[in-house]
Amino acid sequence: MFLYCTYERIRKVLVLTRLKGERIRIGDDVVITVVETRSGGSVRLGIEAPAKVPVHREEVYEAIKRGETK
C-alpha cells in the first residue's frame, strides 16, 4: 500500500468544538473526553489509550526528546 502525504497535508489541523462529557475518538484505541471547562479558558481532558501508547503534555514530550528526564 502506497501512502501519499505532502508537507501541506501534514500541517493541517482539525479543530473541533466539544462540550463537557463529549468525546473525540482517534482510531480504535484512543478516546479523549472533555472532563471540565474552567473560567479563563482552560480545559481538563481525560485520555484513554493503550499502555503502549505514550501520552505526554507537549512540554514534557519536548523535555524527553532533549534528554532532560530524571
N, CA, C, O and CB atoms as a CASP TS submission, in Angstrom:
PFRMAT TS
TARGET T0000
AUTHOR 0000-0000-0000
METHOD Language model
MODEL 1
PARENT N/A
ATOM      1  N   MET     1       0.847  -1.182   0.000  1.00  0.00           N
ATOM      2  CA  MET     1       0.000   0.000   0.000  1.00  0.00           C
ATOM      3  C   MET     1       0.888   1.239   0.000  1.00  0.00           C
ATOM      4  O   MET     1       1.772   1.370   0.846  1.00  0.00           O
ATOM      5  CB  MET     1      -0.961   0.001   1.222  1.00  0.00           C
ATOM      6  N   PHE     2       0.661   2.131  -0.928  1.00  0.00           N
ATOM      7  CA  PHE     2       1.431   3.365  -1.026  1.00  0.00           C
ATOM      8  C   PHE     2       0.669   4.488  -0.351  1.00  0.00           C
ATOM      9  O   PHE     2      -0.499   4.722  -0.662  1.00  0.00           O
ATOM     10  CB  PHE     2       1.731   3.717  -2.499  1.00  0.00           C
ATOM     11  N   LEU     3       1.312   5.176   0.561  1.00  0.00           N
ATOM     12  CA  LEU     3       0.683   6.282   1.280  1.00  0.00           C
ATOM     13  C   LEU     3       1.289   7.585   0.792  1.00  0.00           C
ATOM     14  O   LEU     3       2.483   7.821   0.970  1.00  0.00           O
ATOM     15  CB  LEU     3       0.860   6.130   2.819  1.00  0.00           C
ATOM     16  N   TYR     4       0.477   8.431   0.179  1.00  0.00           N
ATOM     17  CA  TYR     4       0.957   9.702  -0.335  1.00  0.00           C
ATOM     18  C   TYR     4       0.581  10.802   0.641  1.00  0.00           C
ATOM     19  O   TYR     4      -0.593  10.964   0.973  1.00  0.00           O
ATOM     20  CB  TYR     4       0.380   9.990  -1.741  1.00  0.00           C
ATOM     21  N   CYS     5       1.557  11.550   1.100  1.00  0.00           N
ATOM     22  CA  CYS     5       1.302  12.617   2.065  1.00  0.00           C
ATOM     23  C   CYS     5       2.249  13.766   1.766  1.00  0.00           C
ATOM     24  O   CYS     5       3.466  13.581   1.764  1.00  0.00           O
ATOM     25  CB  CYS     5       1.476  12.113   3.533  1.00  0.00           C
ATOM     26  N   THR     6       1.712  14.936   1.518  1.00  0.00           N
ATOM     27  CA  THR     6       2.557  16.088   1.240  1.00  0.00           C
ATOM     28  C   THR     6       2.780  16.881   2.518  1.00  0.00           C
ATOM     29  O   THR     6       2.054  16.707   3.497  1.00  0.00           O
ATOM     30  CB  THR     6       1.930  16.980   0.149  1.00  0.00           C
ATOM     31  N   TYR     7       3.786  17.753   2.509  1.00  0.00           N
ATOM     32  CA  TYR     7       4.061  18.624   3.646  1.00  0.00           C
ATOM     33  C   TYR     7       2.837  19.458   3.986  1.00  0.00           C
ATOM     34  O   TYR     7       2.517  19.649   5.159  1.00  0.00           O
ATOM     35  CB  TYR     7       5.259  19.533   3.353  1.00  0.00           C
ATOM     36  N   GLU     8       2.158  19.951   2.969  1.00  0.00           N
ATOM     37  CA  GLU     8       0.981  20.793   3.195  1.00  0.00           C
ATOM     38  C   GLU     8      -0.098  20.024   3.951  1.00  0.00           C
ATOM     39  O   GLU     8      -0.744  20.574   4.843  1.00  0.00           O
ATOM     40  CB  GLU     8       0.424  21.312   1.857  1.00  0.00           C
ATOM     41  N   ARG     9      -0.292  18.779   3.606  1.00  0.00           N
ATOM     42  CA  ARG     9      -1.307  17.975   4.280  1.00  0.00           C
ATOM     43  C   ARG     9      -0.947  17.728   5.747  1.00  0.00           C
ATOM     44  O   ARG     9      -1.821  17.750   6.613  1.00  0.00           O
ATOM     45  CB  ARG     9      -1.488  16.643   3.555  1.00  0.00           C
ATOM     46  N   ILE    10       0.317  17.499   6.022  1.00  0.00           N
ATOM     47  CA  ILE    10       0.758  17.255   7.395  1.00  0.00           C
ATOM     48  C   ILE    10       0.487  18.474   8.278  1.00  0.00           C
ATOM     49  O   ILE    10       0.194  18.313   9.463  1.00  0.00           O
ATOM     50  CB  ILE    10       2.255  16.901   7.422  1.00  0.00           C
ATOM     51  N   ARG    11       0.577  19.669   7.739  1.00  0.00           N
ATOM     52  CA  ARG    11       0.454  20.890   8.507  1.00  0.00           C
ATOM     53  C   ARG    11      -0.990  21.266   8.832  1.00  0.00           C
ATOM     54  O   ARG    11      -1.202  22.172   9.638  1.00  0.00           O
ATOM     55  CB  ARG    11       1.102  22.003   7.767  1.00  0.00           C
ATOM     56  N   LYS    12      -1.975  20.623   8.251  1.00  0.00           N
ATOM     57  CA  LYS    12      -3.370  20.961   8.510  1.00  0.00           C
ATOM     58  C   LYS    12      -3.780  20.469   9.896  1.00  0.00           C
ATOM     59  O   LYS    12      -3.280  19.454  10.381  1.00  0.00           O
ATOM     60  CB  LYS    12      -4.288  20.354   7.428  1.00  0.00           C
ATOM     61  N   VAL    13      -4.692  21.199  10.521  1.00  0.00           N
ATOM     62  CA  VAL    13      -5.151  20.867  11.861  1.00  0.00           C
ATOM     63  C   VAL    13      -6.670  20.758  11.848  1.00  0.00           C
ATOM     64  O   VAL    13      -7.357  21.627  11.311  1.00  0.00           O
ATOM     65  CB  VAL    13      -4.677  21.925  12.894  1.00  0.00           C
ATOM     66  N   LEU    14      -7.181  19.703  12.434  1.00  0.00           N
ATOM     67  CA  LEU    14      -8.617  19.545  12.597  1.00  0.00           C
ATOM     68  C   LEU    14      -9.011  20.212  13.906  1.00  0.00           C
ATOM     69  O   LEU    14      -8.492  19.852  14.963  1.00  0.00           O
ATOM     70  CB  LEU    14      -9.036  18.036  12.577  1.00  0.00           C
ATOM     71  N   VAL    15      -9.918  21.175  13.852  1.00  0.00           N
ATOM     72  CA  VAL    15     -10.362  21.886  15.047  1.00  0.00           C
ATOM     73  C   VAL    15     -11.799  21.472  15.329  1.00  0.00           C
ATOM     74  O   VAL    15     -12.667  21.584  14.463  1.00  0.00           O
ATOM     75  CB  VAL    15     -10.242  23.443  14.871  1.00  0.00           C
ATOM     76  N   LEU    16     -12.045  20.991  16.550  1.00  0.00           N
ATOM     77  CA  LEU    16     -13.363  20.515  16.940  1.00  0.00           C
ATOM     78  C   LEU    16     -13.880  21.293  18.143  1.00  0.00           C
ATOM     79  O   LEU    16     -13.103  21.741  18.986  1.00  0.00           O
ATOM     80  CB  LEU    16     -13.321  19.017  17.252  1.00  0.00           C
ATOM     81  N   THR    17     -15.175  21.445  18.212  1.00  0.00           N
ATOM     82  CA  THR    17     -15.811  22.026  19.391  1.00  0.00           C
ATOM     83  C   THR    17     -16.503  20.899  20.145  1.00  0.00           C
ATOM     84  O   THR    17     -17.283  20.146  19.562  1.00  0.00           O
ATOM     85  CB  THR    17     -16.828  23.163  19.002  1.00  0.00           C
ATOM     86  N   ARG    18     -16.224  20.780  21.428  1.00  0.00           N
ATOM     87  CA  ARG    18     -16.826  19.745  22.264  1.00  0.00           C
ATOM     88  C   ARG    18     -17.304  20.372  23.557  1.00  0.00           C
ATOM     89  O   ARG    18     -16.753  21.381  23.999  1.00  0.00           O
ATOM     90  CB  ARG    18     -15.824  18.596  22.548  1.00  0.00           C
ATOM     91  N   LEU    19     -18.303  19.799  24.157  1.00  0.00           N
ATOM     92  CA  LEU    19     -18.812  20.222  25.455  1.00  0.00           C
ATOM     93  C   LEU    19     -18.381  19.229  26.517  1.00  0.00           C
ATOM     94  O   LEU    19     -17.934  18.127  26.198  1.00  0.00           O
ATOM     95  CB  LEU    19     -20.349  20.359  25.430  1.00  0.00           C
ATOM     96  N   LYS    20     -18.514  19.614  27.780  1.00  0.00           N
ATOM     97  CA  LYS    20     -18.174  18.725  28.893  1.00  0.00           C
ATOM     98  C   LYS    20     -18.883  17.388  28.708  1.00  0.00           C
ATOM     99  O   LYS    20     -20.083  17.331  28.443  1.00  0.00           O
ATOM    100  CB  LYS    20     -18.561  19.367  30.256  1.00  0.00           C
ATOM    101  N   GLY    21     -18.116  16.324  28.854  1.00  0.00           N
ATOM    102  CA  GLY    21     -18.649  14.975  28.728  1.00  0.00           C
ATOM    103  C   GLY    21     -18.596  14.416  27.318  1.00  0.00           C
ATOM    104  O   GLY    21     -18.764  13.211  27.130  1.00  0.00           O
ATOM    105  N   GLU    22     -18.367  15.259  26.328  1.00  0.00           N
ATOM    106  CA  GLU    22     -18.288  14.775  24.957  1.00  0.00           C
ATOM    107  C   GLU    22     -16.902  14.215  24.670  1.00  0.00           C
ATOM    108  O   GLU    22     -15.929  14.552  25.345  1.00  0.00           O
ATOM    109  CB  GLU    22     -18.626  15.897  23.968  1.00  0.00           C
ATOM    110  N   ARG    23     -16.828  13.357  23.663  1.00  0.00           N
ATOM    111  CA  ARG    23     -15.601  12.625  23.391  1.00  0.00           C
ATOM    112  C   ARG    23     -15.126  12.825  21.962  1.00  0.00           C
ATOM    113  O   ARG    23     -15.891  13.184  21.066  1.00  0.00           O
ATOM    114  CB  ARG    23     -15.802  11.154  23.662  1.00  0.00           C
ATOM    115  N   ILE    24     -13.845  12.582  21.787  1.00  0.00           N
ATOM    116  CA  ILE    24     -13.210  12.533  20.475  1.00  0.00           C
ATOM    117  C   ILE    24     -12.500  11.187  20.408  1.00  0.00           C
ATOM    118  O   ILE    24     -11.808  10.804  21.351  1.00  0.00           O
ATOM    119  CB  ILE    24     -12.205  13.752  20.244  1.00  0.00           C
ATOM    120  N   ARG    25     -12.662  10.483  19.327  1.00  0.00           N
ATOM    121  CA  ARG    25     -12.015   9.180  19.163  1.00  0.00           C
ATOM    122  C   ARG    25     -10.943   9.303  18.083  1.00  0.00           C
ATOM    123  O   ARG    25     -11.178   9.855  17.008  1.00  0.00           O
ATOM    124  CB  ARG    25     -13.059   8.068  18.794  1.00  0.00           C
ATOM    125  N   ILE    26      -9.761   8.775  18.398  1.00  0.00           N
ATOM    126  CA  ILE    26      -8.650   8.735  17.444  1.00  0.00           C
ATOM    127  C   ILE    26      -8.365   7.264  17.171  1.00  0.00           C
ATOM    128  O   ILE    26      -7.854   6.547  18.032  1.00  0.00           O
ATOM    129  CB  ILE    26      -7.363   9.490  17.994  1.00  0.00           C
ATOM    130  N   GLY    27      -8.694   6.835  15.984  1.00  0.00           N
ATOM    131  CA  GLY    27      -8.550   5.420  15.644  1.00  0.00           C
ATOM    132  C   GLY    27      -9.448   4.577  16.532  1.00  0.00           C
ATOM    133  O   GLY    27     -10.471   5.052  17.026  1.00  0.00           O
ATOM    134  N   ASP    28      -9.063   3.326  16.731  1.00  0.00           N
ATOM    135  CA  ASP    28      -9.858   2.408  17.550  1.00  0.00           C
ATOM    136  C   ASP    28      -9.464   2.444  19.016  1.00  0.00           C
ATOM    137  O   ASP    28     -10.229   1.990  19.867  1.00  0.00           O
ATOM    138  CB  ASP    28      -9.721   1.000  17.028  1.00  0.00           C
ATOM    139  N   ASP    29      -8.283   2.975  19.332  1.00  0.00           N
ATOM    140  CA  ASP    29      -7.718   2.774  20.663  1.00  0.00           C
ATOM    141  C   ASP    29      -7.616   4.008  21.550  1.00  0.00           C
ATOM    142  O   ASP    29      -7.354   3.872  22.745  1.00  0.00           O
ATOM    143  CB  ASP    29      -6.392   2.205  20.521  1.00  0.00           C
ATOM    144  N   VAL    30      -7.813   5.205  21.008  1.00  0.00           N
ATOM    145  CA  VAL    30      -7.611   6.412  21.808  1.00  0.00           C
ATOM    146  C   VAL    30      -8.923   7.203  21.874  1.00  0.00           C
ATOM    147  O   VAL    30      -9.540   7.501  20.852  1.00  0.00           O
ATOM    148  CB  VAL    30      -6.464   7.289  21.211  1.00  0.00           C
ATOM    149  N   VAL    31      -9.329   7.534  23.108  1.00  0.00           N
ATOM    150  CA  VAL    31     -10.537   8.328  23.331  1.00  0.00           C
ATOM    151  C   VAL    31     -10.171   9.503  24.228  1.00  0.00           C
ATOM    152  O   VAL    31      -9.570   9.323  25.287  1.00  0.00           O
ATOM    153  CB  VAL    31     -11.684   7.465  23.968  1.00  0.00           C
ATOM    154  N   ILE    32     -10.538  10.709  23.797  1.00  0.00           N
ATOM    155  CA  ILE    32     -10.302  11.916  24.579  1.00  0.00           C
ATOM    156  C   ILE    32     -11.661  12.445  25.020  1.00  0.00           C
ATOM    157  O   ILE    32     -12.553  12.645  24.196  1.00  0.00           O
ATOM    158  CB  ILE    32      -9.502  12.995  23.756  1.00  0.00           C
ATOM    159  N   THR    33     -11.814  12.670  26.320  1.00  0.00           N
ATOM    160  CA  THR    33     -13.071  13.153  26.874  1.00  0.00           C
ATOM    161  C   THR    33     -12.861  14.517  27.509  1.00  0.00           C
ATOM    162  O   THR    33     -11.892  14.718  28.241  1.00  0.00           O
ATOM    163  CB  THR    33     -13.636  12.158  27.904  1.00  0.00           C
ATOM    164  N   VAL    34     -13.762  15.459  27.236  1.00  0.00           N
ATOM    165  CA  VAL    34     -13.723  16.754  27.912  1.00  0.00           C
ATOM    166  C   VAL    34     -14.293  16.528  29.308  1.00  0.00           C
ATOM    167  O   VAL    34     -15.484  16.259  29.465  1.00  0.00           O
ATOM    168  CB  VAL    34     -14.536  17.868  27.116  1.00  0.00           C
ATOM    169  N   VAL    35     -13.433  16.639  30.320  1.00  0.00           N
ATOM    170  CA  VAL    35     -13.825  16.376  31.694  1.00  0.00           C
ATOM    171  C   VAL    35     -14.400  17.633  32.344  1.00  0.00           C
ATOM    172  O   VAL    35     -15.381  17.572  33.085  1.00  0.00           O
ATOM    173  CB  VAL    35     -12.631  15.860  32.499  1.00  0.00           C
ATOM    174  N   GLU    36     -13.772  18.771  32.054  1.00  0.00           N
ATOM    175  CA  GLU    36     -14.186  20.015  32.711  1.00  0.00           C
ATOM    176  C   GLU    36     -13.702  21.208  31.898  1.00  0.00           C
ATOM    177  O   GLU    36     -12.613  21.178  31.324  1.00  0.00           O
ATOM    178  CB  GLU    36     -13.636  20.088  34.162  1.00  0.00           C
ATOM    179  N   THR    37     -14.504  22.242  31.852  1.00  0.00           N
ATOM    180  CA  THR    37     -14.056  23.517  31.300  1.00  0.00           C
ATOM    181  C   THR    37     -14.060  24.519  32.434  1.00  0.00           C
ATOM    182  O   THR    37     -14.981  24.532  33.251  1.00  0.00           O
ATOM    183  CB  THR    37     -14.965  23.995  30.109  1.00  0.00           C
ATOM    184  N   ARG    38     -13.047  25.352  32.491  1.00  0.00           N
ATOM    185  CA  ARG    38     -12.896  26.305  33.584  1.00  0.00           C
ATOM    186  C   ARG    38     -12.893  27.723  33.046  1.00  0.00           C
ATOM    187  O   ARG    38     -12.578  27.966  31.881  1.00  0.00           O
ATOM    188  CB  ARG    38     -11.610  26.032  34.372  1.00  0.00           C
ATOM    189  N   SER    39     -13.252  28.652  33.918  1.00  0.00           N
ATOM    190  CA  SER    39     -13.178  30.052  33.513  1.00  0.00           C
ATOM    191  C   SER    39     -11.717  30.382  33.215  1.00  0.00           C
ATOM    192  O   SER    39     -10.812  29.811  33.825  1.00  0.00           O
ATOM    193  CB  SER    39     -13.762  31.001  34.621  1.00  0.00           C
ATOM    194  N   GLY    40     -11.495  31.274  32.310  1.00  0.00           N
ATOM    195  CA  GLY    40     -10.136  31.590  31.898  1.00  0.00           C
ATOM    196  C   GLY    40      -9.700  30.779  30.700  1.00  0.00           C
ATOM    197  O   GLY    40      -8.609  30.990  30.170  1.00  0.00           O
ATOM    198  N   GLY    41     -10.546  29.844  30.260  1.00  0.00           N
ATOM    199  CA  GLY    41     -10.264  29.121  29.031  1.00  0.00           C
ATOM    200  C   GLY    41      -9.577  27.777  29.165  1.00  0.00           C
ATOM    201  O   GLY    41      -9.378  27.095  28.160  1.00  0.00           O
ATOM    202  N   SER    42      -9.203  27.367  30.384  1.00  0.00           N
ATOM    203  CA  SER    42      -8.540  26.067  30.481  1.00  0.00           C
ATOM    204  C   SER    42      -9.563  24.939  30.402  1.00  0.00           C
ATOM    205  O   SER    42     -10.727  25.103  30.767  1.00  0.00           O
ATOM    206  CB  SER    42      -7.733  25.966  31.789  1.00  0.00           C
ATOM    207  N   VAL    43      -9.101  23.801  29.921  1.00  0.00           N
ATOM    208  CA  VAL    43      -9.948  22.632  29.725  1.00  0.00           C
ATOM    209  C   VAL    43      -9.232  21.431  30.325  1.00  0.00           C
ATOM    210  O   VAL    43      -8.024  21.279  30.145  1.00  0.00           O
ATOM    211  CB  VAL    43     -10.270  22.402  28.209  1.00  0.00           C
ATOM    212  N   ARG    44      -9.960  20.578  31.035  1.00  0.00           N
ATOM    213  CA  ARG    44      -9.390  19.329  31.547  1.00  0.00           C
ATOM    214  C   ARG    44      -9.845  18.215  30.627  1.00  0.00           C
ATOM    215  O   ARG    44     -11.031  18.080  30.328  1.00  0.00           O
ATOM    216  CB  ARG    44      -9.822  19.052  33.037  1.00  0.00           C
ATOM    217  N   LEU    45      -8.878  17.414  30.181  1.00  0.00           N
ATOM    218  CA  LEU    45      -9.156  16.318  29.268  1.00  0.00           C
ATOM    219  C   LEU    45      -8.808  14.992  29.929  1.00  0.00           C
ATOM    220  O   LEU    45      -7.820  14.888  30.655  1.00  0.00           O
ATOM    221  CB  LEU    45      -8.374  16.490  27.954  1.00  0.00           C
ATOM    222  N   GLY    46      -9.617  14.000  29.674  1.00  0.00           N
ATOM    223  CA  GLY    46      -9.302  12.631  30.069  1.00  0.00           C
ATOM    224  C   GLY    46      -8.898  11.876  28.820  1.00  0.00           C
ATOM    225  O   GLY    46      -9.582  11.960  27.800  1.00  0.00           O
ATOM    226  N   ILE    47      -7.801  11.142  28.881  1.00  0.00           N
ATOM    227  CA  ILE    47      -7.302  10.434  27.706  1.00  0.00           C
ATOM    228  C   ILE    47      -7.209   8.951  28.025  1.00  0.00           C
ATOM    229  O   ILE    47      -6.498   8.545  28.944  1.00  0.00           O
ATOM    230  CB  ILE    47      -5.921  10.991  27.259  1.00  0.00           C
ATOM    231  N   GLU    48      -7.936   8.146  27.255  1.00  0.00           N
ATOM    232  CA  GLU    48      -7.880   6.694  27.376  1.00  0.00           C
ATOM    233  C   GLU    48      -7.079   6.167  26.197  1.00  0.00           C
ATOM    234  O   GLU    48      -7.439   6.391  25.041  1.00  0.00           O
ATOM    235  CB  GLU    48      -9.315   6.059  27.422  1.00  0.00           C
ATOM    236  N   ALA    49      -5.991   5.466  26.494  1.00  0.00           N
ATOM    237  CA  ALA    49      -5.137   4.917  25.439  1.00  0.00           C
ATOM    238  C   ALA    49      -4.481   3.648  25.958  1.00  0.00           C
ATOM    239  O   ALA    49      -4.302   3.497  27.167  1.00  0.00           O
ATOM    240  CB  ALA    49      -4.061   5.953  24.982  1.00  0.00           C
ATOM    241  N   PRO    50      -4.123   2.740  25.070  1.00  0.00           N
ATOM    242  CA  PRO    50      -3.402   1.537  25.497  1.00  0.00           C
ATOM    243  C   PRO    50      -2.084   1.920  26.176  1.00  0.00           C
ATOM    244  O   PRO    50      -1.500   2.963  25.882  1.00  0.00           O
ATOM    245  CB  PRO    50      -3.135   0.604  24.287  1.00  0.00           C
ATOM    246  N   ALA    51      -1.637   1.078  27.068  1.00  0.00           N
ATOM    247  CA  ALA    51      -0.389   1.337  27.797  1.00  0.00           C
ATOM    248  C   ALA    51       0.799   1.518  26.856  1.00  0.00           C
ATOM    249  O   ALA    51       1.753   2.218  27.196  1.00  0.00           O
ATOM    250  CB  ALA    51      -0.104   0.197  28.769  1.00  0.00           C
ATOM    251  N   LYS    52       0.753   0.899  25.684  1.00  0.00           N
ATOM    252  CA  LYS    52       1.868   1.008  24.735  1.00  0.00           C
ATOM    253  C   LYS    52       1.924   2.356  24.025  1.00  0.00           C
ATOM    254  O   LYS    52       2.910   2.661  23.353  1.00  0.00           O
ATOM    255  CB  LYS    52       1.769  -0.089  23.708  1.00  0.00           C
ATOM    256  N   VAL    53       0.872   3.169  24.168  1.00  0.00           N
ATOM    257  CA  VAL    53       0.826   4.481  23.517  1.00  0.00           C
ATOM    258  C   VAL    53       1.227   5.551  24.532  1.00  0.00           C
ATOM    259  O   VAL    53       0.476   5.808  25.473  1.00  0.00           O
ATOM    260  CB  VAL    53      -0.599   4.773  22.933  1.00  0.00           C
ATOM    261  N   PRO    54       2.391   6.180  24.364  1.00  0.00           N
ATOM    262  CA  PRO    54       2.795   7.221  25.307  1.00  0.00           C
ATOM    263  C   PRO    54       1.919   8.461  25.148  1.00  0.00           C
ATOM    264  O   PRO    54       1.615   8.877  24.030  1.00  0.00           O
ATOM    265  CB  PRO    54       4.276   7.586  25.106  1.00  0.00           C
ATOM    266  N   VAL    55       1.519   9.042  26.269  1.00  0.00           N
ATOM    267  CA  VAL    55       0.710  10.266  26.271  1.00  0.00           C
ATOM    268  C   VAL    55       1.416  11.265  27.184  1.00  0.00           C
ATOM    269  O   VAL    55       1.592  11.006  28.375  1.00  0.00           O
ATOM    270  CB  VAL    55      -0.782   9.990  26.754  1.00  0.00           C
ATOM    271  N   HIS    56       1.821  12.408  26.626  1.00  0.00           N
ATOM    272  CA  HIS    56       2.543  13.424  27.391  1.00  0.00           C
ATOM    273  C   HIS    56       2.023  14.809  27.044  1.00  0.00           C
ATOM    274  O   HIS    56       1.537  15.040  25.937  1.00  0.00           O
ATOM    275  CB  HIS    56       4.057  13.338  27.121  1.00  0.00           C
ATOM    276  N   ARG    57       2.127  15.730  28.000  1.00  0.00           N
ATOM    277  CA  ARG    57       1.934  17.141  27.661  1.00  0.00           C
ATOM    278  C   ARG    57       3.084  17.543  26.744  1.00  0.00           C
ATOM    279  O   ARG    57       4.160  16.950  26.800  1.00  0.00           O
ATOM    280  CB  ARG    57       1.877  18.056  28.956  1.00  0.00           C
ATOM    281  N   GLU    58       2.861  18.544  25.904  1.00  0.00           N
ATOM    282  CA  GLU    58       3.874  18.952  24.927  1.00  0.00           C
ATOM    283  C   GLU    58       5.211  19.282  25.578  1.00  0.00           C
ATOM    284  O   GLU    58       6.256  18.859  25.082  1.00  0.00           O
ATOM    285  CB  GLU    58       3.383  20.151  24.143  1.00  0.00           C
ATOM    286  N   GLU    59       5.199  20.038  26.690  1.00  0.00           N
ATOM    287  CA  GLU    59       6.462  20.435  27.317  1.00  0.00           C
ATOM    288  C   GLU    59       7.216  19.237  27.896  1.00  0.00           C
ATOM    289  O   GLU    59       8.447  19.236  27.918  1.00  0.00           O
ATOM    290  CB  GLU    59       6.200  21.460  28.416  1.00  0.00           C
ATOM    291  N   VAL    60       6.494  18.223  28.363  1.00  0.00           N
ATOM    292  CA  VAL    60       7.138  17.006  28.867  1.00  0.00           C
ATOM    293  C   VAL    60       7.736  16.221  27.696  1.00  0.00           C
ATOM    294  O   VAL    60       8.858  15.723  27.783  1.00  0.00           O
ATOM    295  CB  VAL    60       6.119  16.124  29.656  1.00  0.00           C
ATOM    296  N   TYR    61       6.989  16.117  26.620  1.00  0.00           N
ATOM    297  CA  TYR    61       7.477  15.426  25.427  1.00  0.00           C
ATOM    298  C   TYR    61       8.766  16.063  24.912  1.00  0.00           C
ATOM    299  O   TYR    61       9.723  15.363  24.581  1.00  0.00           O
ATOM    300  CB  TYR    61       6.407  15.439  24.328  1.00  0.00           C
ATOM    301  N   GLU    62       8.784  17.395  24.845  1.00  0.00           N
ATOM    302  CA  GLU    62       9.985  18.096  24.378  1.00  0.00           C
ATOM    303  C   GLU    62      11.163  17.865  25.313  1.00  0.00           C
ATOM    304  O   GLU    62      12.292  17.704  24.848  1.00  0.00           O
ATOM    305  CB  GLU    62       9.712  19.595  24.249  1.00  0.00           C
ATOM    306  N   ALA    63      10.926  17.846  26.621  1.00  0.00           N
ATOM    307  CA  ALA    63      11.996  17.576  27.582  1.00  0.00           C
ATOM    308  C   ALA    63      12.542  16.162  27.407  1.00  0.00           C
ATOM    309  O   ALA    63      13.751  15.947  27.491  1.00  0.00           O
ATOM    310  CB  ALA    63      11.489  17.774  29.019  1.00  0.00           C
ATOM    311  N   ILE    64      11.669  15.214  27.167  1.00  0.00           N
ATOM    312  CA  ILE    64      12.096  13.831  26.927  1.00  0.00           C
ATOM    313  C   ILE    64      12.968  13.772  25.679  1.00  0.00           C
ATOM    314  O   ILE    64      14.014  13.121  25.682  1.00  0.00           O
ATOM    315  CB  ILE    64      10.869  12.891  26.777  1.00  0.00           C
ATOM    316  N   LYS    65      12.548  14.442  24.619  1.00  0.00           N
ATOM    317  CA  LYS    65      13.343  14.460  23.389  1.00  0.00           C
ATOM    318  C   LYS    65      14.712  15.078  23.600  1.00  0.00           C
ATOM    319  O   LYS    65      15.686  14.656  22.976  1.00  0.00           O
ATOM    320  CB  LYS    65      12.609  15.215  22.305  1.00  0.00           C
ATOM    321  N   ARG    66      14.798  16.085  24.482  1.00  0.00           N
ATOM    322  CA  ARG    66      16.097  16.722  24.768  1.00  0.00           C
ATOM    323  C   ARG    66      16.915  15.921  25.771  1.00  0.00           C
ATOM    324  O   ARG    66      18.058  16.280  26.055  1.00  0.00           O
ATOM    325  CB  ARG    66      15.886  18.140  25.297  1.00  0.00           C
ATOM    326  N   GLY    67      16.357  14.852  26.309  1.00  0.00           N
ATOM    327  CA  GLY    67      17.075  14.018  27.283  1.00  0.00           C
ATOM    328  C   GLY    67      17.081  14.607  28.669  1.00  0.00           C
ATOM    329  O   GLY    67      17.980  14.312  29.457  1.00  0.00           O
ATOM    330  N   GLU    68      16.102  15.433  28.992  1.00  0.00           N
ATOM    331  CA  GLU    68      16.062  16.106  30.285  1.00  0.00           C
ATOM    332  C   GLU    68      15.156  15.404  31.293  1.00  0.00           C
ATOM    333  O   GLU    68      14.547  16.059  32.139  1.00  0.00           O
ATOM    334  CB  GLU    68      15.607  17.528  30.103  1.00  0.00           C
ATOM    335  N   THR    69      15.062  14.088  31.209  1.00  0.00           N
ATOM    336  CA  THR    69      14.221  13.345  32.150  1.00  0.00           C
ATOM    337  C   THR    69      15.061  12.850  33.302  1.00  0.00           C
ATOM    338  O   THR    69      16.281  12.736  33.192  1.00  0.00           O
ATOM    339  CB  THR    69      13.516  12.165  31.455  1.00  0.00           C
ATOM    340  N   LYS    70      14.410  12.559  34.400  1.00  0.00           N
ATOM    341  CA  LYS    70      15.119  12.086  35.608  1.00  0.00           C
ATOM    342  C   LYS    70      15.413  10.617  35.516  1.00  0.00           C
ATOM    343  O   LYS    70      16.001  10.046  36.435  1.00  0.00           O
ATOM    344  CB  LYS    70      14.303  12.368  36.869  1.00  0.00           C
TER
END
